Amino acid sequence: MKLIVLKINALALTALLAACSETEQKQVTEQIPAQPLQLQPLYLESGKKAVSVALADAVKPLKRSPVELTNSDFASPLSDVKYVVLKRGQTVTGLLNKFGFKAREVYLLAEALDGFINLDKLQAGAAIAVNKQPRSAQISLAGEYAERIDAFYENGVWQVSKNRVPTRIEVSEHAVQINHSLYGNAAEADVPGDVINAALLALSHFIDFQRQVYQGNRFEVVFERTLVTQDEELFAHQQTPLQPTYLRFKNEEDDLRLYRYDESFYLEDGRLAESFLLKTPLNGARLSSHYGQRKHPVLGYTRMHKGIDFGAPEGTPIMAAGRGTIKRADWYGSYGNAVIIEHADGYETLYAHLNGFAETLAKGGKVKQGEVIGYLGNTGLSQARHLHYEVYRHGRTVNPLNLKKLSSERLQGESLANFIAHVASLQERTTRLANLAGGDSSTYAEGLTAEAK
């Protein structure tokens, strides 16, 4: 009898829950306003998505697509799309609304692209490829250079994929005769500023540019530019990646040649062409302020600038200049967020104005050369985003660009044999470059990248 009662109660409970569910569904349905929601657009200049609370609540029950990453080698060329360029002050919602996208669809697009592209931070000038159909749509944007992000919309769901775009290499060779300064004459010879800065930082391990550069000295550089071979309009707003591959500086005393191999510069005998401390502890930076006396941009009076400054985008990873022990990683007065590393032979390096530290960084911890310790910012007594980098020897500051102590690292075995073969393969190119008159240059296509081939 008890079993029968339990069964009846269970059936009654089930019926009661079903009734409650129907009542709740009816109430939810009745709460949805009949008139259109008053939606605010997605503003690009702000740090937050300016989407109305009503819109956010309305889309919560909607199913989101799992983010998918395709494994295909290269994306097929875009077809049947229209390219539009985001204008200053224009919102993504407003731009896509002209193609018939609803605000809710743009909101879901932003959610689906999370982890790939932040639509809030899409810059003016960015291109968007759009294909809008009555029941489906496609949006394509540029991620990193030669990386395409595709979003497909169907049945109320966005599917996102990331694909590579094939590229080719364009090689440029420049011979520069120095008349007043290496930077100035190289710029006059149409060598890009990023390439000049990279060359200066690499050569400064060997050359004192204040005392060893004279009129009539010769500078040679070979650099590669990576260019996409399809969907060019999508990447037109991005700077094409530049990579110096060969450097030569010749004066009366020296004939210095550096070859880029396995992401580093080496001398002809396979020795690593670097100091035991990196002079540039970040990638893609420009040297914005030198060591020595200068007028402080914030304080307004002249005082000793104990280091060198590098300008780069906020958040650029900062690397340890050499192997060592973390002495401090915290707020350090006018330096803002700062890291100090103790190295061998009485050396210390300081990295200032960071916007944050690497998660694993801690006082007393060990770091390797090139390990990320923090991220470029604008904290402390700083006028603009940059890295301030100082080097000390036994408590006294030294100019990082004047460090002469080379790394003892050298290629060995098979790596050395491959490097020597690499240098030999460039002999025709370097000989041709050596015969160019000062100010002359040549540019030619190397062909598709190894991946594209």
TORNUVO-5002 format. One record per residue (C-alpha): residue number from 1; x, y, z; residue in three letters; chain. Coordinates in Angstrom, 1 decimal, always signed. Example, Ala and Ser with C-alpha at 12.3 -4.5 7.8 and 13.67 -1.06 7.14 Angstrom:
2
  num    east   north      up  residu  chaine
    1   +12.3    -4.5    +7.8     ala       A
    2   +13.7    -1.1    +7.1     ser       A
***
This chain:
453
  num    east   north      up  residu  chaine
    1    +0.0    +0.0    +0.0     met       A
    2    +2.9    +2.4    +0.8     lys       A
    3    +4.3    +1.7    -2.6     leu       A
    4    +1.0    +2.7    -4.3     ile       A
    5    +0.9    +5.9    -2.2     val       A
    6    +4.4    +6.8    -3.2     leu       A
    7    +3.7    +6.3    -6.8     lys       A
    8    +0.6    +8.5    -6.6     ile       A
    9    +2.5   +11.2    -4.8     asn       A
   10    +5.3   +11.0    -7.4     ala       A
   11    +2.8   +11.4   -10.2     leu       A
   12    +1.1   +14.3    -8.4     ala       A
   13    +4.5   +15.9    -7.9     leu       A
   14    +5.3   +15.5   -11.6     thr       A
   15    +2.1   +17.1   -12.6     ala       A
   16    +2.6   +20.0   -10.2     leu       A
   17    +6.1   +20.7   -11.5     leu       A
   18    +4.8   +20.6   -15.1     ala       A
   19    +2.0   +23.1   -14.2     ala       A
   20    +4.5   +25.4   -12.5     cys       A
   21    +6.8   +25.2   -15.5     ser       A
   22    +3.9   +26.2   -17.8     glu       A
   23    +3.0   +29.1   -15.5     thr       A
   24    +6.6   +30.3   -15.4     glu       A
   25    +6.9   +30.1   -19.2     gln       A
   26    +3.7   +32.1   -19.6     lys       A
   27    +4.9   +34.7   -17.1     gln       A
   28    +8.3   +35.0   -19.0     val       A
   29    +6.4   +35.3   -22.3     thr       A
   30    +4.2   +38.0   -20.9     glu       A
   31    +7.2   +40.0   -19.5     gln       A
   32    +8.8   +40.4   -23.0     ile       A
   33    +7.8   +43.8   -24.3     pro       A
   34    +5.8   +44.0   -27.5     ala       A
   35    +7.6   +47.1   -28.6     gln       A
   36   +11.2   +47.0   -29.9     pro       A
   37   +13.9   +47.2   -27.3     leu       A
   38   +15.7   +50.5   -26.8     gln       A
   39   +19.2   +49.4   -27.7     leu       A
   40   +22.5   +51.2   -27.3     gln       A
   41   +25.1   +50.7   -30.0     pro       A
   42   +28.4   +48.9   -29.4     leu       A
   43   +30.9   +51.7   -28.9     tyr       A
   44   +34.4   +51.1   -30.1     leu       A
   45   +36.2   +53.9   -28.2     glu       A
   46   +35.1   +52.8   -24.8     ser       A
   47   +36.6   +50.1   -22.6     gly       A
   48   +33.3   +48.3   -22.2     lys       A
   49   +30.5   +47.1   -24.5     lys       A
   50   +27.8   +49.7   -24.3     ala       A
   51   +25.0   +47.2   -24.7     val       A
   52   +21.7   +47.8   -22.9     ser       A
   53   +20.9   +45.5   -20.0     val       A
   54   +17.6   +44.6   -21.7     ala       A
   55   +19.5   +43.3   -24.7     leu       A
   56   +22.0   +41.4   -22.6     ala       A
   57   +19.1   +39.7   -20.7     asp       A
   58   +17.2   +39.0   -23.9     ala       A
   59   +20.1   +37.1   -25.5     val       A
   60   +21.2   +35.0   -22.5     lys       A
   61   +18.8   +32.1   -23.3     pro       A
   62   +20.1   +31.9   -26.9     leu       A
   63   +22.5   +29.1   -27.7     lys       A
   64   +26.1   +30.1   -28.5     arg       A
   65   +28.2   +28.2   -30.9     ser       A
   66   +31.4   +26.5   -29.6     pro       A
   67   +34.5   +28.2   -31.0     val       A
   68   +36.0   +26.1   -33.7     glu       A
   69   +39.6   +26.3   -35.0     leu       A
   70   +40.0   +24.8   -38.5     thr       A
   71   +43.0   +22.6   -39.3     asn       A
   72   +43.1   +23.4   -43.0     ser       A
   73   +46.4   +24.6   -44.3     asp       A
   74   +45.1   +27.8   -45.9     phe       A
   75   +41.8   +29.6   -46.2     ala       A
   76   +40.1   +29.7   -49.6     ser       A
   77   +40.0   +33.2   -51.1     pro       A
   78   +37.0   +35.3   -50.0     leu       A
   79   +34.2   +35.6   -52.6     ser       A
   80   +30.9   +37.3   -52.9     asp       A
   81   +31.8   +39.7   -50.1     val       A
   82   +31.8   +43.4   -49.8     lys       A
   83   +34.6   +45.2   -48.0     tyr       A
   84   +33.8   +48.1   -45.7     val       A
   85   +36.2   +50.2   -43.6     val       A
   86   +35.4   +51.3   -40.1     leu       A
   87   +35.5   +55.1   -39.8     lys       A
   88   +36.6   +57.1   -36.8     arg       A
   89   +33.7   +57.4   -34.4     gly       A
   90   +31.7   +54.7   -36.2     gln       A
   91   +30.3   +51.7   -34.2     thr       A
   92   +30.4   +48.1   -35.4     val       A
   93   +26.6   +47.9   -34.7     thr       A
   94   +26.0   +51.0   -36.9     gly       A
   95   +28.3   +49.7   -39.7     leu       A
   96   +26.7   +46.3   -39.9     leu       A
   97   +23.2   +47.7   -39.4     asn       A
   98   +23.5   +49.1   -42.9     lys       A
   99   +23.7   +45.5   -44.2     phe       A
  100   +20.6   +44.4   -42.3     gly       A
  101   +22.2   +43.0   -39.2     phe       A
  102   +20.2   +43.4   -36.0     lys       A
  103   +21.8   +44.7   -32.8     ala       A
  104   +21.2   +41.3   -31.2     arg       A
  105   +23.1   +39.6   -34.0     glu       A
  106   +26.0   +41.9   -33.6     val       A
  107   +26.0   +41.3   -29.8     tyr       A
  108   +26.2   +37.6   -30.4     leu       A
  109   +28.9   +38.1   -33.0     leu       A
  110   +31.0   +39.9   -30.4     ala       A
  111   +30.4   +37.1   -27.9     glu       A
  112   +31.4   +34.4   -30.4     ala       A
  113   +34.6   +36.3   -31.4     leu       A
  114   +35.7   +36.5   -27.7     asp       A
  115   +39.2   +35.1   -27.6     gly       A
  116   +39.9   +36.0   -31.2     phe       A
  117   +39.1   +39.7   -31.7     ile       A
  118   +37.6   +42.3   -29.3     asn       A
  119   +35.2   +44.3   -31.4     leu       A
  120   +35.3   +47.1   -28.8     asp       A
  121   +39.0   +47.6   -29.7     lys       A
  122   +38.7   +47.4   -33.4     leu       A
  123   +40.6   +50.4   -34.7     gln       A
  124   +39.4   +53.0   -37.3     ala       A
  125   +40.6   +52.0   -40.7     gly       A
  126   +40.0   +48.2   -40.1     ala       A
  127   +38.5   +46.4   -43.0     ala       A
  128   +35.5   +44.0   -42.6     ile       A
  129   +34.4   +41.6   -45.3     ala       A
  130   +30.6   +41.1   -45.3     val       A
  131   +28.2   +38.7   -47.1     asn       A
  132   +24.6   +39.1   -45.9     lys       A
  133   +21.9   +36.7   -47.1     gln       A
  134   +18.3   +36.5   -46.0     pro       A
  135   +18.9   +33.4   -43.8     arg       A
  136   +22.7   +33.4   -43.4     ser       A
  137   +25.7   +35.7   -43.2     ala       A
  138   +29.5   +35.7   -43.2     gln       A
  139   +31.8   +38.2   -41.5     ile       A
  140   +35.6   +38.1   -42.0     ser       A
  141   +38.2   +40.2   -40.2     leu       A
  142   +42.0   +40.3   -40.0     ala       A
  143   +43.5   +38.8   -36.8     gly       A
  144   +47.3   +38.8   -36.8     glu       A
  145   +48.9   +39.6   -40.1     tyr       A
  146   +48.0   +36.7   -42.6     ala       A
  147   +45.5   +35.3   -40.2     glu       A
  148   +41.8   +35.5   -41.1     arg       A
  149   +39.0   +35.2   -38.7     ile       A
  150   +35.7   +34.0   -40.3     asp       A
  151   +32.3   +34.0   -38.6     ala       A
  152   +29.3   +32.3   -40.2     phe       A
  153   +25.7   +33.0   -39.0     tyr       A
  154   +22.9   +30.5   -39.5     glu       A
  155   +19.9   +29.5   -37.5     asn       A
  156   +20.6   +32.1   -34.9     gly       A
  157   +24.1   +30.8   -34.2     val       A
  158   +27.6   +32.1   -35.1     trp       A
  159   +30.3   +29.6   -36.0     gln       A
  160   +33.9   +31.0   -35.8     val       A
  161   +37.1   +29.7   -37.4     ser       A
  162   +40.6   +31.0   -37.7     lys       A
  163   +42.6   +30.4   -40.9     asn       A
  164   +45.9   +31.2   -42.4     arg       A
  165   +46.3   +33.2   -45.6     val       A
  166   +49.2   +32.4   -48.0     pro       A
  167   +52.0   +34.9   -48.1     thr       A
  168   +55.1   +35.6   -50.2     arg       A
  169   +58.4   +37.2   -49.3     ile       A
  170   +59.7   +40.4   -50.8     glu       A
  171   +63.4   +41.0   -50.3     val       A
  172   +65.0   +44.4   -50.2     ser       A
  173   +68.7   +45.2   -50.3     glu       A
  174   +70.1   +48.6   -49.5     his       A
  175   +73.6   +50.0   -49.6     ala       A
  176   +74.0   +53.2   -47.5     val       A
  177   +76.9   +55.6   -47.4     gln       A
  178   +77.0   +57.5   -44.2     ile       A
  179   +77.3   +61.3   -44.6     asn       A
  180   +75.9   +62.6   -41.3     his       A
  181   +74.3   +59.7   -39.4     ser       A
  182   +73.5   +56.0   -40.0     leu       A
  183   +69.8   +56.5   -39.1     tyr       A
  184   +69.3   +59.7   -41.1     gly       A
  185   +71.1   +58.4   -44.3     asn       A
  186   +69.4   +55.0   -44.0     ala       A
  187   +66.0   +56.7   -43.8     ala       A
  188   +66.9   +58.9   -46.8     glu       A
  189   +67.6   +55.6   -48.7     ala       A
  190   +64.0   +54.4   -47.9     asp       A
  191   +65.0   +51.8   -45.3     val       A
  192   +62.0   +51.5   -43.0     pro       A
  193   +62.4   +52.9   -39.5     gly       A
  194   +61.7   +49.6   -37.7     asp       A
  195   +64.5   +47.9   -39.8     val       A
  196   +66.9   +50.7   -38.9     ile       A
  197   +66.2   +50.5   -35.2     asn       A
  198   +66.6   +46.7   -35.3     ala       A
  199   +69.9   +47.1   -37.1     ala       A
  200   +71.1   +49.7   -34.7     leu       A
  201   +70.3   +47.5   -31.7     leu       A
  202   +72.0   +44.5   -33.2     ala       A
  203   +75.1   +46.4   -34.3     leu       A
  204   +75.4   +48.3   -31.0     ser       A
  205   +76.8   +45.2   -29.4     his       A
  206   +80.0   +46.0   -31.4     phe       A
  207   +79.8   +49.6   -32.6     ile       A
  208   +79.8   +52.8   -30.5     asp       A
  209   +77.6   +55.0   -32.7     phe       A
  210   +78.8   +58.2   -30.9     gln       A
  211   +82.5   +57.6   -31.4     arg       A
  212   +83.0   +55.0   -34.2     gln       A
  213   +80.8   +56.3   -37.0     val       A
  214   +82.4   +58.7   -39.5     tyr       A
  215   +81.5   +60.3   -42.8     gln       A
  216   +82.1   +57.8   -45.6     gly       A
  217   +81.4   +54.6   -43.5     asn       A
  218   +79.2   +52.0   -45.2     arg       A
  219   +76.1   +50.3   -44.0     phe       A
  220   +74.4   +47.4   -45.8     glu       A
  221   +71.1   +45.8   -44.9     val       A
  222   +68.9   +43.0   -46.3     val       A
  223   +65.4   +42.8   -45.0     phe       A
  224   +62.3   +40.7   -45.8     glu       A
  225   +58.8   +42.0   -46.0     arg       A
  226   +55.9   +39.4   -45.7     thr       A
  227   +53.0   +40.1   -48.0     leu       A
  228   +49.6   +38.3   -48.2     val       A
  229   +48.8   +36.9   -51.6     thr       A
  230   +45.0   +36.8   -51.3     gln       A
  231   +42.3   +38.9   -49.5     asp       A
  232   +44.7   +41.8   -49.6     glu       A
  233   +41.9   +44.3   -48.8     glu       A
  234   +41.3   +42.7   -45.5     leu       A
  235   +44.9   +43.3   -44.3     phe       A
  236   +45.5   +46.6   -46.0     ala       A
  237   +45.3   +48.5   -42.7     his       A
  238   +48.0   +46.4   -41.0     gln       A
  239   +51.7   +47.0   -41.2     gln       A
  240   +53.4   +44.3   -43.1     thr       A
  241   +55.9   +42.3   -41.0     pro       A
  242   +59.6   +43.3   -41.6     leu       A
  243   +62.6   +41.2   -40.8     gln       A
  244   +66.3   +42.2   -41.2     pro       A
  245   +68.3   +39.1   -42.3     thr       A
  246   +71.8   +40.5   -43.0     tyr       A
  247   +73.7   +43.5   -41.7     leu       A
  248   +77.1   +44.9   -42.6     arg       A
  249   +78.9   +47.9   -41.1     phe       A
  250   +82.3   +48.9   -42.5     lys       A
  251   +84.6   +51.6   -41.3     asn       A
  252   +88.4   +52.0   -41.3     glu       A
  253   +88.8   +49.5   -38.4     glu       A
  254   +86.0   +47.0   -38.8     asp       A
  255   +84.1   +45.1   -41.4     asp       A
  256   +81.3   +43.6   -39.4     leu       A
  257   +78.8   +41.2   -40.9     arg       A
  258   +75.8   +39.7   -39.0     leu       A
  259   +73.6   +36.9   -40.4     tyr       A
  260   +70.1   +36.2   -39.0     arg       A
  261   +69.7   +32.5   -38.4     tyr       A
  262   +67.1   +30.7   -36.2     asp       A
  263   +65.6   +34.0   -35.0     glu       A
  264   +69.0   +35.4   -33.8     ser       A
  265   +72.0   +37.2   -35.4     phe       A
  266   +75.3   +35.4   -35.6     tyr       A
  267   +78.8   +36.3   -36.7     leu       A
  268   +80.3   +34.4   -39.6     glu       A
  269   +82.1   +31.9   -37.4     asp       A
  270   +78.8   +30.9   -35.6     gly       A
  271   +79.2   +33.0   -32.5     arg       A
  272   +76.0   +34.5   -31.2     leu       A
  273   +76.1   +38.3   -32.0     ala       A
  274   +74.7   +39.4   -28.6     glu       A
  275   +75.9   +40.6   -25.3     ser       A
  276   +75.3   +38.4   -22.3     phe       A
  277   +72.6   +41.0   -21.5     leu       A
  278   +70.1   +41.9   -24.2     leu       A
  279   +70.2   +45.6   -25.2     lys       A
  280   +66.6   +45.4   -26.4     thr       A
  281   +64.5   +43.3   -24.0     pro       A
  282   +61.3   +43.4   -26.1     leu       A
  283   +60.4   +42.8   -29.8     asn       A
  284   +59.2   +45.3   -32.3     gly       A
  285   +60.2   +48.4   -30.4     ala       A
  286   +61.7   +51.6   -31.4     arg       A
  287   +64.5   +53.4   -29.4     leu       A
  288   +62.8   +56.6   -28.2     ser       A
  289   +65.2   +58.0   -25.7     ser       A
  290   +69.0   +57.6   -25.2     his       A
  291   +71.2   +57.4   -22.1     tyr       A
  292   +72.6   +60.6   -20.7     gly       A
  293   +71.6   +64.1   -19.8     gln       A
  294   +68.2   +65.2   -21.0     arg       A
  295   +65.2   +67.4   -20.1     lys       A
  296   +62.7   +65.3   -18.3     his       A
  297   +59.4   +65.4   -20.1     pro       A
  298   +57.3   +65.4   -16.9     val       A
  299   +59.5   +67.3   -14.4     leu       A
  300   +60.6   +69.9   -17.0     gly       A
  301   +64.3   +70.2   -15.9     tyr       A
  302   +67.5   +68.6   -17.1     thr       A
  303   +68.7   +65.5   -15.3     arg       A
  304   +70.6   +62.3   -15.9     met       A
  305   +68.6   +59.7   -17.9     his       A
  306   +70.1   +56.6   -16.4     lys       A
  307   +68.8   +54.2   -19.1     gly       A
  308   +67.2   +53.9   -22.5     ile       A
  309   +63.6   +54.0   -23.5     asp       A
  310   +61.7   +51.9   -26.0     phe       A
  311   +58.4   +52.8   -27.5     gly       A
  312   +55.9   +50.0   -28.3     ala       A
  313   +52.2   +49.1   -28.0     pro       A
  314   +50.9   +48.8   -24.4     glu       A
  315   +51.0   +45.2   -23.3     gly       A
  316   +54.1   +44.3   -25.4     thr       A
  317   +55.9   +41.4   -23.5     pro       A
  318   +59.0   +42.5   -21.7     ile       A
  319   +61.8   +39.9   -21.5     met       A
  320   +64.6   +39.3   -19.0     ala       A
  321   +67.8   +40.7   -20.5     ala       A
  322   +69.8   +37.8   -19.1     gly       A
  323   +69.8   +34.9   -16.8     arg       A
  324   +69.4   +35.9   -13.1     gly       A
  325   +67.4   +36.2    -9.9     thr       A
  326   +64.4   +38.5    -9.3     ile       A
  327   +65.4   +41.1    -6.7     lys       A
  328   +62.1   +42.9    -6.8     arg       A
  329   +58.8   +43.0    -8.8     ala       A
  330   +56.5   +45.5    -7.3     asp       A
  331   +55.6   +49.2    -7.3     trp       A
  332   +58.8   +51.3    -7.1     tyr       A
  333   +58.0   +55.0    -6.7     gly       A
  334   +58.4   +57.1    -9.9     ser       A
  335   +59.4   +53.9   -11.8     tyr       A
  336   +55.8   +52.6   -11.4     gly       A
  337   +55.6   +48.8   -11.7     asn       A
  338   +59.2   +47.7   -11.9     ala       A
  339   +61.3   +44.6   -12.0     val       A
  340   +65.0   +44.4   -11.0     ile       A
  341   +67.1   +41.3   -11.9     ile       A
  342   +70.4   +40.4   -10.4     glu       A
  343   +72.9   +38.9   -12.9     his       A
  344   +76.4   +37.5   -12.7     ala       A
  345   +79.6   +39.7   -12.4     asp       A
  346   +77.8   +42.4   -10.4     gly       A
  347   +75.3   +43.3   -13.1     tyr       A
  348   +71.7   +44.3   -12.4     glu       A
  349   +68.9   +45.3   -14.9     thr       A
  350   +65.8   +47.4   -14.2     leu       A
  351   +62.6   +47.5   -16.2     tyr       A
  352   +60.2   +50.3   -15.4     ala       A
  353   +56.6   +51.6   -16.0     his       A
  354   +55.2   +48.2   -16.6     leu       A
  355   +51.4   +47.7   -16.7     asn       A
  356   +51.7   +44.2   -15.1     gly       A
  357   +53.9   +41.3   -14.2     phe       A
  358   +54.2   +37.8   -15.5     ala       A
  359   +52.0   +35.5   -13.4     glu       A
  360   +54.9   +33.3   -12.2     thr       A
  361   +57.2   +36.2   -11.3     leu       A
  362   +58.2   +36.4    -7.6     ala       A
  363   +61.0   +37.8    -5.6     lys       A
  364   +63.9   +35.3    -5.3     gly       A
  365   +62.7   +33.4    -8.4     gly       A
  366   +65.1   +32.5   -11.2     lys       A
  367   +64.6   +33.7   -14.8     val       A
  368   +66.3   +32.8   -18.1     lys       A
  369   +67.4   +35.2   -20.8     gln       A
  370   +64.4   +36.0   -23.0     gly       A
  371   +61.8   +34.9   -20.4     glu       A
  372   +58.7   +37.2   -20.2     val       A
  373   +58.7   +39.1   -16.9     ile       A
  374   +56.0   +41.7   -17.5     gly       A
  375   +54.2   +43.9   -20.0     tyr       A
  376   +54.9   +47.4   -21.3     leu       A
  377   +52.8   +50.2   -19.8     gly       A
  378   +52.6   +53.8   -18.6     asn       A
  379   +52.8   +53.6   -14.8     thr       A
  380   +54.7   +55.9   -12.3     gly       A
  381   +56.2   +59.1   -13.5     leu       A
  382   +55.7   +58.5   -17.1     ser       A
  383   +54.3   +60.7   -19.9     gln       A
  384   +53.5   +58.0   -22.4     ala       A
  385   +53.6   +54.2   -22.7     arg       A
  386   +57.1   +52.9   -23.0     his       A
  387   +59.7   +50.7   -21.3     leu       A
  388   +62.5   +52.4   -19.4     his       A
  389   +65.5   +50.0   -19.2     tyr       A
  390   +68.6   +50.5   -17.0     glu       A
  391   +71.8   +48.5   -16.5     val       A
  392   +74.0   +48.7   -13.4     tyr       A
  393   +77.5   +47.3   -12.7     arg       A
  394   +78.5   +47.1    -9.1     his       A
  395   +75.8   +49.8    -8.3     gly       A
  396   +76.8   +52.2   -11.0     arg       A
  397   +74.7   +52.9   -14.1     thr       A
  398   +76.1   +52.0   -17.5     val       A
  399   +74.8   +52.7   -21.0     asn       A
  400   +73.1   +49.5   -22.2     pro       A
  401   +74.2   +50.3   -25.8     leu       A
  402   +77.8   +50.4   -24.8     asn       A
  403   +78.0   +46.9   -23.3     leu       A
  404   +80.8   +44.9   -25.0     lys       A
  405   +80.7   +41.6   -23.1     lys       A
  406   +79.5   +39.1   -25.7     leu       A
  407   +77.6   +36.0   -25.1     ser       A
  408   +79.8   +32.8   -25.0     ser       A
  409   +77.1   +30.9   -26.9     glu       A
  410   +78.1   +29.5   -30.2     arg       A
  411   +76.5   +27.1   -32.6     leu       A
  412   +77.8   +23.5   -32.5     gln       A
  413   +77.7   +20.3   -34.5     gly       A
  414   +74.9   +20.0   -37.0     glu       A
  415   +73.5   +23.5   -36.2     ser       A
  416   +77.0   +25.0   -37.0     leu       A
  417   +77.2   +23.1   -40.3     ala       A
  418   +73.7   +24.3   -41.3     asn       A
  419   +74.6   +27.8   -40.5     phe       A
  420   +77.8   +27.7   -42.5     ile       A
  421   +75.8   +26.3   -45.4     ala       A
  422   +73.3   +29.1   -44.9     his       A
  423   +76.0   +31.8   -45.1     val       A
  424   +77.5   +30.2   -48.2     ala       A
  425   +74.1   +30.2   -49.9     ser       A
  426   +73.9   +34.0   -49.4     leu       A
  427   +77.3   +34.7   -51.0     gln       A
  428   +75.9   +35.8   -54.3     glu       A
  429   +73.4   +38.1   -52.7     arg       A
  430   +76.0   +39.7   -50.3     thr       A
  431   +78.5   +40.1   -53.2     thr       A
  432   +75.9   +41.8   -55.3     arg       A
  433   +75.0   +44.1   -52.4     leu       A
  434   +78.7   +45.0   -51.8     ala       A
  435   +79.0   +46.1   -55.4     asn       A
  436   +76.0   +48.5   -55.1     leu       A
  437   +76.9   +52.2   -55.0     ala       A
  438   +76.0   +54.1   -51.8     gly       A
  439   +72.3   +55.0   -51.9     gly       A
  440   +71.4   +52.2   -54.4     asp       A
  441   +68.9   +49.4   -53.6     ser       A
  442   +67.2   +46.5   -55.2     ser       A
  443   +63.9   +44.8   -54.4     thr       A
  444   +62.6   +41.5   -55.7     tyr       A
  445   +60.1   +38.7   -54.9     ala       A
  446   +61.5   +35.7   -53.1     glu       A
  447   +58.3   +33.7   -53.8     gly       A
  448   +55.8   +32.0   -51.5     leu       A
  449   +56.7   +31.3   -47.9     thr       A
  450   +57.7   +27.7   -47.0     ala       A
  451   +54.2   +27.2   -45.6     glu       A
  452   +52.6   +28.3   -48.8     ala       A
  453   +54.8   +26.2   -51.0     lys       A
***
